[in-house]
Amino acid sequence: MRRDVERWIENIINSSIDISKIILVAENIPLPDTYKELVASVSLVPGFNKERMKSLSEWVRFRNIIAHEYLDISWASIRKFILESDPLYESFLKDVKEYLEKQLHIDTAKT
């Protein structure tokens, strides 16, 4: 079960990295060298809160620990991720949805 939860966390964080990369490319913003910087850089796009994106980017380090099994991950760390990251991811997904709605509206108007 523990490995399942760790994979779940890794996949959630990987998804935020992938979404961030897509948004930055769409906005012609150069991609930073690290995944942490990549997630934080989404705050350069209007509609994304700088502090929330910085907080979200802090979890990228946790993903590295899980993915590469550097340390034995404690249940306390996993619990902290679940409790602290939930509101961040909810806000991020809301902002992504609003961003996509704006982009689709603009693209639709051009055709």
trRosetta pair geometry for C-beta under 8 A, 3 or more apart (Angstrom, degrees):
i j d omega theta_ij theta_ji phi_ij phi_ji
1 4 5.5 -55 -155 32 38 116
1 5 6.5 34 152 -17 69 103
2 5 5.8 -56 -153 35 33 109
2 6 6.3 33 151 -18 66 107
2 73 7.9 164 176 76 110 105
2 75 7.8 -87 -119 -84 107 87
3 6 5.5 -53 -146 39 34 114
3 7 6.2 35 154 -20 67 104
4 7 5.8 -55 -148 36 29 109
4 8 6.4 35 150 -24 63 105
5 8 5.4 -50 -149 32 33 117
5 9 6.5 33 153 -17 64 103
5 78 5.8 45 137 -160 129 141
6 9 5.8 -53 -151 36 32 110
6 10 6.3 34 151 -19 65 107
6 66 4.9 -177 -169 -155 98 115
6 73 6.2 134 -103 51 118 154
6 78 7.3 -80 -80 -101 68 121
7 10 5.4 -52 -144 38 33 115
7 11 6.2 35 155 -20 66 106
8 11 5.9 -57 -149 36 27 110
8 12 6.5 28 153 -20 62 105
9 12 5.8 -53 -148 34 32 112
9 13 6.4 24 157 -12 65 107
9 62 7.2 -73 156 129 128 114
9 63 7.1 -156 134 -97 88 72
9 66 6.0 -178 89 -75 116 173
9 78 6.8 -123 -47 -134 149 84
9 81 5.7 32 -132 131 130 155
10 13 6.1 -61 -149 41 28 106
10 14 6.1 30 154 -20 66 110
10 63 5.5 117 -126 -145 63 84
10 66 5.0 -144 -70 108 102 129
10 67 5.4 126 -132 -72 126 85
11 14 5.5 -52 -140 38 31 113
11 15 6.3 37 157 -25 63 103
12 15 5.8 -54 -154 30 28 113
12 16 6.9 26 150 -16 62 102
12 85 7.7 106 127 133 138 142
12 89 6.8 -34 -180 -110 118 150
13 16 5.7 -52 -153 33 37 110
13 17 6.6 39 148 -19 66 102
13 59 5.6 -140 -109 125 116 106
13 60 6.2 154 -176 -104 120 50
13 62 7.1 -167 -78 79 157 92
13 63 3.8 -142 102 -75 154 132
14 17 5.5 -53 -152 35 36 114
14 18 6.3 35 151 -18 68 105
14 63 6.8 156 -51 -157 69 142
15 18 5.6 -53 -145 38 33 111
15 19 6.2 33 156 -17 67 106
16 19 5.8 -50 -141 39 31 111
16 20 6.1 36 156 -22 63 108
16 39 5.9 36 137 -119 105 122
16 56 6.2 -139 -178 169 150 119
16 59 7.9 56 55 77 153 120
16 89 7.2 -101 -75 -114 125 91
16 92 6.5 0 -124 151 110 159
17 20 5.8 -57 -149 36 27 113
17 21 6.4 29 153 -22 63 106
17 35 4.9 -23 -124 -156 127 111
17 38 6.3 58 -148 93 78 131
17 39 6.2 -66 -97 -63 60 103
17 60 6.9 100 -76 -114 110 111
17 63 7.9 -136 -32 85 128 171
18 21 5.7 -53 -148 33 30 112
18 22 6.5 30 154 -18 64 105
19 22 5.8 -56 -151 35 32 111
19 23 6.4 29 153 -17 66 107
19 92 7.9 111 95 157 146 113
19 96 5.9 -29 180 -118 135 144
20 23 5.9 -57 -149 38 30 110
20 24 6.3 27 156 -17 66 108
20 38 5.2 117 117 140 128 90
20 39 4.7 -115 -71 -104 168 53
20 41 7.2 106 177 62 114 85
20 42 4.8 -99 -134 -53 92 123
21 24 5.9 -57 -146 38 29 109
21 25 6.3 27 157 -17 64 108
21 31 6.5 25 -134 -118 83 123
21 38 6.0 -4 -75 -180 77 132
22 25 5.9 -57 -148 38 28 109
22 26 6.2 29 154 -20 64 109
23 26 5.6 -56 -146 37 30 113
23 27 6.2 15 158 -7 65 112
23 42 5.6 50 87 -125 139 103
23 45 6.0 -77 159 -28 117 165
23 96 7.4 -108 -67 -121 133 88
23 99 6.7 5 -123 145 120 156
24 27 5.9 -66 -145 47 29 102
24 29 4.4 -90 -158 69 81 105
24 30 7.8 -50 168 82 116 18
24 31 5.8 115 115 -90 140 72
24 38 6.8 -104 -10 -159 155 81
24 41 6.0 40 -99 108 131 119
24 42 6.6 -97 -58 -87 92 68
24 44 7.9 62 -114 56 89 118
24 45 7.6 -124 -88 -43 56 122
25 28 7.5 31 -176 -76 33 32
25 29 7.8 -85 -57 48 21 69
25 31 7.2 1 -68 -59 81 109
26 103 7.1 -9 167 -126 144 148
27 44 7.6 160 120 101 150 102
27 45 5.4 -126 -69 -98 164 109
29 41 6.4 171 139 156 135 119
29 44 5.7 134 -125 88 151 140
29 45 7.3 -107 -21 -60 147 91
31 38 6.2 7 -160 -111 83 104
31 41 7.9 166 -136 66 41 160
32 37 3.4 -109 128 115 157 121
32 38 5.1 -148 50 -66 100 61
32 40 7.9 1 12 57 160 94
32 41 5.5 174 -18 -36 121 141
33 37 6.5 42 50 45 63 144
34 37 4.6 92 61 10 87 101
34 38 6.7 -141 99 -11 46 88
34 60 7.8 124 149 125 98 149
35 38 5.2 -51 -146 31 35 120
35 39 6.6 33 158 -17 67 100
35 60 4.8 -179 109 -160 105 138
35 63 7.8 -80 112 73 148 134
36 39 6.3 -56 -154 34 28 105
36 40 6.5 22 151 -12 63 111
36 57 4.8 94 -166 173 66 100
36 58 7.5 56 -144 -89 109 26
36 60 4.3 -160 -84 64 73 142
36 61 6.6 28 -83 -46 128 80
37 40 5.6 -59 -144 44 34 111
37 41 5.9 42 155 -32 68 107
37 57 7.3 79 -69 -159 16 141
38 41 5.8 -53 -149 27 26 115
38 42 7.8 42 150 -34 54 87
38 57 7.9 161 64 -122 53 111
39 42 6.3 -36 -172 1 39 113
39 53 6.3 -174 146 -174 73 84
39 56 5.7 -129 161 109 126 99
39 57 3.9 169 87 -96 112 85
39 60 6.0 -176 9 -50 140 128
40 43 6.3 -33 173 6 55 113
40 53 5.4 123 -136 134 41 98
40 54 5.3 48 -126 -99 103 57
40 56 7.9 173 -80 69 57 84
40 57 4.0 -23 -53 -40 86 163
41 44 5.5 -18 -180 1 67 116
41 53 7.8 -126 41 154 20 138
42 45 5.6 -42 -174 22 59 113
42 48 4.9 -96 134 159 90 168
42 53 5.1 -159 67 -133 94 139
43 48 5.1 -131 -106 112 42 104
43 49 6.7 -45 -122 110 98 25
43 50 4.0 92 -169 -106 142 58
43 52 7.9 153 -92 61 107 73
43 53 4.0 -155 -54 45 100 147
43 54 7.0 0 -36 -38 149 78
44 48 7.8 1 40 65 34 121
45 48 5.1 52 71 13 89 122
45 99 7.0 34 140 -122 133 134
47 95 5.6 150 144 -159 92 94
47 98 5.9 -155 -169 102 134 119
47 99 5.5 164 96 -78 148 88
47 102 7.5 -156 -54 3 160 150
48 52 7.5 -129 180 72 69 110
48 53 5.6 53 158 -54 109 130
48 92 8.0 35 -135 -127 98 68
48 95 5.3 104 -98 166 70 146
48 99 7.5 9 -51 -64 98 132
49 52 4.0 62 83 17 114 112
49 53 6.4 170 85 -13 57 86
49 91 7.2 -32 27 154 128 132
49 95 7.4 -129 2 -82 83 151
50 53 6.0 -63 -147 39 25 106
50 54 6.3 26 156 -20 64 108
51 54 5.6 -53 -146 35 31 113
51 55 6.4 32 154 -18 65 105
52 55 5.7 -54 -149 37 32 111
52 56 6.2 32 153 -19 66 107
52 88 6.0 167 -164 -137 88 82
52 91 5.5 -92 -157 106 150 141
52 92 6.9 -171 147 -66 118 80
53 56 5.5 -50 -143 38 33 113
53 57 6.2 38 154 -24 64 105
53 92 7.7 115 -94 -103 68 102
54 57 5.7 -54 -148 33 30 113
54 58 7.0 42 149 -32 60 96
55 58 5.7 -44 -161 15 35 117
55 59 8.0 36 147 -19 58 94
55 88 5.6 -135 107 -110 114 135
56 59 6.2 -51 -172 21 43 111
56 85 7.5 95 -120 -141 67 89
56 88 4.9 171 -81 167 87 126
56 89 7.4 126 -120 -72 112 59
56 92 5.9 90 -98 -69 156 137
57 60 5.6 -23 -171 -5 55 117
58 61 6.6 -38 179 17 50 109
58 62 8.0 47 132 -10 65 102
59 62 5.0 -45 -163 32 61 119
59 63 6.6 68 140 -24 75 95
59 81 6.6 104 -135 -133 116 97
59 85 5.6 59 -84 -99 153 128
59 88 7.8 161 -16 89 136 153
60 63 5.4 -48 -155 30 40 117
60 64 6.8 44 147 -21 66 99
61 64 5.6 -50 -155 31 36 114
61 65 6.7 38 148 -19 65 101
62 65 5.6 -50 -153 33 36 114
62 66 6.4 32 151 -14 67 106
62 77 7.1 179 -138 171 115 112
62 81 6.1 166 155 -92 161 124
63 66 5.8 -58 -147 41 32 108
63 67 5.8 28 158 -18 69 113
64 67 5.9 -54 -134 40 27 108
64 68 5.9 -5 174 10 64 115
64 70 7.3 23 130 -11 80 130
65 68 6.9 -75 -138 52 16 88
65 69 7.9 66 164 -101 51 12
65 70 5.0 -83 -137 41 65 111
65 71 5.8 -25 -164 32 110 98
65 73 6.6 123 129 -83 112 103
66 69 7.3 11 -176 -72 27 51
66 73 6.1 23 -96 -62 79 149
73 77 5.4 -111 -168 70 82 133
73 78 6.3 83 149 -50 115 97
74 77 4.9 103 60 1 79 97
74 78 7.2 -145 100 0 47 86
75 78 5.4 -54 -149 40 40 114
75 79 6.0 44 151 -23 70 105
76 79 5.7 -52 -145 37 30 113
76 80 6.3 35 153 -23 63 105
77 80 5.6 -51 -148 34 31 114
77 81 6.6 35 152 -21 63 101
78 81 5.7 -51 -154 31 33 113
78 82 6.6 30 151 -18 65 105
79 82 5.7 -55 -150 36 33 111
79 83 6.2 22 158 -11 68 111
80 83 6.0 -61 -142 43 28 104
80 84 5.7 4 170 0 68 119
81 84 6.5 -68 -131 48 19 94
81 85 5.2 -5 -178 0 63 126
82 85 6.8 -50 -110 43 11 96
82 86 6.4 29 170 -44 51 107
83 86 6.6 -51 -156 6 17 114
84 87 7.8 -68 -179 32 34 92
84 88 7.2 20 142 -7 66 119
85 88 5.1 -66 -155 45 51 116
85 89 5.6 45 153 -21 85 107
86 89 6.1 -60 -144 38 25 104
86 90 6.3 27 157 -20 63 108
87 90 5.5 -52 -144 36 35 115
87 91 6.3 33 158 -16 66 105
88 91 6.0 -60 -152 39 28 107
88 92 6.1 29 151 -21 65 110
89 92 5.3 -50 -140 38 34 115
89 93 6.1 34 160 -18 67 105
90 93 6.1 -56 -147 37 26 107
90 94 6.5 28 152 -19 61 107
91 94 5.6 -55 -149 36 32 113
91 95 6.3 30 154 -17 66 107
92 95 5.8 -57 -149 39 29 109
92 96 6.2 30 153 -20 65 106
93 96 5.5 -49 -142 36 33 113
93 97 6.3 38 155 -22 64 103
94 97 5.8 -53 -151 33 29 112
94 98 6.5 26 152 -15 63 106
95 98 5.7 -54 -147 39 33 110
95 99 6.2 37 152 -23 65 106
96 99 5.5 -52 -146 36 31 115
96 100 6.3 30 155 -18 65 106
97 100 5.9 -56 -148 38 29 109
97 101 6.4 31 153 -21 63 106
98 101 5.7 -52 -146 35 32 113
98 102 6.5 32 154 -18 64 104
99 102 5.9 -58 -155 36 30 110
99 103 6.3 25 152 -17 66 110
100 103 5.5 -55 -142 40 34 111
100 104 6.0 31 159 -18 68 106
101 104 6.0 -54 -142 38 27 107
101 105 6.2 30 156 -21 62 108
102 105 5.7 -58 -149 36 28 113
102 106 6.4 26 154 -18 65 106
103 106 5.8 -54 -148 36 31 109
103 107 6.2 27 155 -15 65 108
104 107 5.7 -54 -143 41 32 110
104 108 6.0 34 156 -22 66 108
105 108 5.8 -55 -144 36 27 111
105 109 6.4 29 155 -22 62 107
106 109 5.8 -57 -150 34 30 112
106 110 6.7 30 153 -23 63 106
107 110 5.8 -56 -154 29 33 113
107 111 7.1 27 154 -19 63 104
108 111 6.2 -60 -157 29 34 107
